[in-house]
């Protein structure tokens, strides 16, 4: 996940922390949340369902699976597992946002 979010990078098998990763490590809780939210929202599938959630719309795991398939991110049984990951991350983002607001 940290590679996917851009917090680390891999070059010829060697892993190193990115500038964003350093910022994340040094940040306070609110800034870390903002960095994670922006990194997650930068991905097309998450961005689509964040928009829907912000708009008060509901969606099903099947709709997420369809979006994953449409974007060509996975095939076979993987899209259903990835859809569950999307739901879990969205729920966490919303809970964390509420916690930071209180």
N, C-alpha and C positions, 0 to 999 in steps of 0.2 A: 504494500500500500504506500509506503513512504517513497518508493521509486516512482510509482504511478502519480503521486501527488506532487512530485518534483522536489522533495526534501532531500533526496540523495540522487546521485547519478552513478552510472556504471560506464567505465571506459576501459576497454580491453581486459575485462574481468576484475578490474579494481574499482571498489566502491568508495565514493567520497561524498561528503556533505556539500550541498549546494548553498549558495548565498541565502536562498529562502529558508533552507534547513537551519542555517545558523541563526537567522532572524527568529525562527520558530523556537529554537532552544533557548534563546536569550529573552524571549517575550514573556510578559505576564499572561495570566489566564485569558483575559479578554482579547488580547492581541493574538494569542495562539488560536482561539476560536475563529477570529476573523480570517487568519491565514488559512486554516483548514476549510472554512466555509468557501472562501474564494477558490481554493484549489479544487474542491469537490464541484463547485458550480461551474468551473471552467470545462468540465467534461459534458458532451452533448446529452447523454442520457440523463444524468443528474440534473442538468440545467432545465431540461424539459419538465421534469417532475417537481423541481423546486418552483418553477413558474406556476404549475398547476396548483400546488399546495398553497403558495402565496395568494393565488386567486380564489382560494376557498373551494377548489374543485377536488373531488375525490377521484381515485383511480384504483384499479385492481392490479394484482400481481401479473395477470395475463397481459394487461396493457404495457407493463414494463418489459415483459418478455418480448412482446411484439416490437417494441422500440429497440431493444437490444438486437433482435434479429434484423430489423430494418437497417440498423447502422452497421451490421456485419461484425459485431463484436464477439459473437460466439455462436455455436451451433450445438445440436444434439441436446443433451440434458443440462448443459452448462447455463443457458439463458435463465432457466428457472432458479438455479442456485444464485446466479448474479442478481436476479430480481429480488430475491430475499435479502441480499446484501444491500441493494439500493434502498429497500424499505427500512432496514435496520439503521442505515446511516442517516436517512431522512428523519426517522424518529429520534435518533440521538441528537441531530442538529437542532431540532425543534425543542427538545427537552433542555439541552445546554443553553440555548438562546433564552428560554424562559428562566433558567437558573441565574443567568447573568443579569437579567432584567430585575430580579428581586433582590 
